[in-house]
Amino acid sequence: MRDKSLGSLIFVSGLIGVIAYIYWLFGPSNPEWLFIINGVRWAIVLPIACVVLAILFVGMWIGWTMVVTPPVGLIEEERHTEEGKEEK
């Protein structure tokens, strides 16, 4: 599997994960479970949600970097081409 296609797969998987997690957290038909005991539940939900979303965003960032970074072979070829032009 090529780096760009793998990066695209990682990015899209992370994006779907973010959307699914946010829907799962806020999408139930009875969201009062978040506000049980005067909002104390938020003290548990918010840090966990931040950690999960941070992990998914890091995965998306890695995937995006894989998509936009040229392959190593192309970088090496460009260096050799530039060195050849400098010698002339």
C-alpha positions as CSV (number, residue, x, y, z in Angstrom):
1,M,0.0,0.0,0.0
2,R,1.4,3.4,-1.0
3,D,2.1,6.1,1.6
4,K,-0.5,8.5,0.2
5,S,-3.3,5.9,0.2
6,L,-2.4,4.7,3.7
7,G,-2.3,8.3,4.9
8,S,-5.7,9.0,3.3
9,L,-7.1,5.9,5.0
10,I,-5.7,7.0,8.4
11,F,-7.1,10.5,8.0
12,V,-10.6,9.4,6.9
13,S,-10.7,6.8,9.7
14,G,-9.8,9.5,12.3
15,L,-12.4,11.9,10.9
16,I,-15.1,9.2,11.0
17,G,-14.0,8.4,14.5
18,V,-14.3,12.0,15.6
19,I,-17.8,12.3,14.1
20,A,-18.9,9.0,15.6
21,Y,-17.6,9.8,19.0
22,I,-19.2,13.2,19.1
23,Y,-22.5,11.7,17.9
24,W,-22.2,8.9,20.5
25,L,-21.6,11.4,23.3
26,F,-24.2,14.0,22.4
27,G,-26.6,12.1,20.1
28,P,-28.6,9.9,22.5
29,S,-32.3,10.7,22.6
30,N,-32.0,11.2,26.4
31,P,-28.9,13.4,27.0
32,E,-29.9,14.1,30.6
33,W,-27.4,11.3,31.6
34,L,-24.7,13.9,31.1
35,F,-26.1,16.2,33.7
36,I,-26.8,13.8,36.5
37,I,-25.9,15.2,40.0
38,N,-25.7,18.9,39.1
39,G,-23.2,18.4,36.3
40,V,-20.7,16.3,38.2
41,R,-20.8,13.8,35.4
42,W,-19.1,16.4,33.2
43,A,-16.0,16.2,35.5
44,I,-15.7,12.6,34.3
45,V,-16.9,13.0,30.7
46,L,-15.0,16.1,29.7
47,P,-11.4,14.9,30.4
48,I,-12.1,11.5,28.7
49,A,-13.6,13.2,25.7
50,C,-10.6,15.5,25.4
51,V,-8.2,12.6,25.5
52,V,-10.1,10.5,23.0
53,L,-10.5,13.5,20.6
54,A,-6.8,14.4,21.0
55,I,-5.8,10.9,20.1
56,L,-8.1,10.9,17.0
57,F,-6.8,14.4,15.9
58,V,-3.2,13.2,16.2
59,G,-4.0,10.2,14.0
60,M,-5.7,12.6,11.5
61,W,-2.6,14.8,11.6
62,I,-0.3,11.8,10.9
63,G,-2.5,10.7,8.0
64,W,-2.6,14.2,6.6
65,T,1.2,14.5,6.8
66,M,1.6,11.2,5.0
67,V,-0.7,12.5,2.2
68,V,1.0,15.8,1.6
69,T,4.7,14.7,2.1
70,P,6.4,13.5,-1.1
71,P,8.0,10.0,-1.1
72,V,11.6,9.8,0.0
73,G,12.8,8.7,-3.4
74,L,11.6,11.9,-5.0
75,I,13.3,14.0,-2.3
76,E,16.6,12.1,-2.9
77,E,16.3,12.6,-6.7
78,E,15.7,16.3,-6.3
79,R,18.9,16.6,-4.1
80,H,21.0,14.8,-6.7
81,T,19.5,16.9,-9.5
82,E,20.3,20.2,-7.5
83,E,23.8,19.0,-6.7
84,G,24.4,18.3,-10.4
85,K,23.3,21.8,-11.4
86,E,25.6,23.3,-8.8
87,E,28.6,21.5,-10.1
88,K,28.1,22.8,-13.7
